[in-house]
Amino acid sequence: MRVVVATDGSDAAIDGAHRSLELLRSDAVVVLVMVIPEKEDPMDDAGGIEGPTITPEQADRDWEKTTREGIAALDRTASGIAPDVEIRLVPADQAPGAVLVRMAAELHADVLVIGAGGKGWWKRFWSPSVSDYVVHHAHCPVLLVRHEHHSHGPD
């Protein structure tokens, strides 16, 4: 069984990764995937006489920071999953949901795992949900693991 696990380093993603693998076969091949924006080309935003909005040096610094944060998120998620988990940091110029669906197809995933943080209806209305996109577009089964927020006291 080949399992593609999506992460963004959030508590919901980490919880989803860990809880899902308790449900799936222990001999599963696990590929942990995180999508990050691709490196910005300062000349893409250059227009007219005002020129680029950032310098090439700033673009390099931003890319290095994004890459470091992505690797750290992958490491946090991978801890305790499986000893031989494959890790992929995927730079993309598309929405994360579309990239995850494409990666699952390219990797011939038997299941795609994604954690859901439980956005309220207002946030779901105004911002696209990666998990909603994946559930509706993936060509393999999707295991959506809800992250439980634990409160200590009355609501």
N, C-alpha and C positions, 0 to 999 in steps of 0.2 A: 504494500500500500504506500502510495506517495502522497504526502500531506504538505500542502503549502500553507504556511501560517503567516498572516499579515500582521505587521506591528507598526506602531508609530511611537512606541516607547511609553505610552500612557498607561495608567493603572488598569484601564479597561482592556487594553491590548495584551498586557502581560498576564492579567488574570485569565483572559480568554485563551491564551496560548497554553498556560499551565492546566487549566481545567479541561480543555478539549483533549489533550493528550492522555488524560486519565480515562477518557471514554473510548479512545481509538486503540487500535492494536499496538502492542508494545514493540513489535518489530517494524513499525512504520518508518519509512525514510522521510525525514522532516527537512523542509526547506523554509527557512525564516526569511521573509522579504519585507524590506522597508523601502518606500518610495520617497525620494527627495526631489526638490526642484533641480533641474539641470543648471549648470553654471551659467550665470548671466553674461551675455555679451554686451559690453557697454555701447557698442556701435548699433545694436538693435534699437535702442531708444534715441539715438542721435537723429535729430531732425532740424532742418533749417539752420539758422545761424547760432542757435543756442548750444548746439553740440550735444555730446553724451551727458546723461544725468549722473553717471558715476564714472570713476576712473578705472582703468584696468587693474590697478593695485587694490582698489576697494572691492572689485569683483572677485579678485583672487582671495582676499581676506574673508569675504562673505562665503565663498565656496568652501574654503578650509574650515570655517566655523560650522557650516551646514553638514559637511562630511564628518567632522569630529562628533557633532551631536547625533548624527545618524548612527555612527558606529557605537557610541555609548548606549543609545536606545536599543540597538540590536543586542549588545552584550547584556544589558539588563534583562531583556526578554529571554535570551538564550540560557541564562543561568538557571540550572535545574531542569531544563527541558529534556535534553538527551545528550549523551557524550559526543555524538558525531553529527550534530545538527549542521546543515549547510546554511551559510549566511550570505544573503545577497542584499547589497545596498544599490538601489536602482535609480539613477538620475533620469528624470523624465520631464518632458514638456507638456504632458497630458495630465488630466485629473487622476488622482491616485486610484480611484475605483477602476477606471479603464485600464490602467497599467496592471493592477492586480489581476483583473480578468485575463488580460493578455499573457501575463506571466504564468498563470495557472494552466492556460492552454499550451503554452510553449513547453512547460515542464511536465505535461501530461499528468496533471494532478488528479488523484482519485477523489480528493476533497480539498476545499479551500476553507480555512478557518479564519474568522475575523471576530474580534471583540467589539461589543457595542457598549458605549458609555451611558446610554439613556438620556440623550438630549431631550429637552422639553419640546412641546409642539411648536413653540415660538421660534426656537433656534432651528428646528427642522424645517420650518417654513422658509426661513431666510438664508439658510446655508445648506448646501447639498450634503447628503449623508453618504459617506463612502460605503458603509455597510448596505444601505438601500440599493445603491448602484450595483454592488457585487451580487447581492441576492437576485436581482432582476436580470443580470446580464451574463453571469458565469455559465460556462458550458459543462460544469461538473457540479456535484452536490456542494452546498455551502453549509458549514456549521457556524451558526451565529451564536456567540456566547455572551449573554448579558452580564454586565458587571454590576454586582450588587453594592450599593452604597450603604454602609452600615451606620446608622445614627445611634447616638447614645442619649436617649431621652425622648420625650414626647415631641411630636411634630407641631 
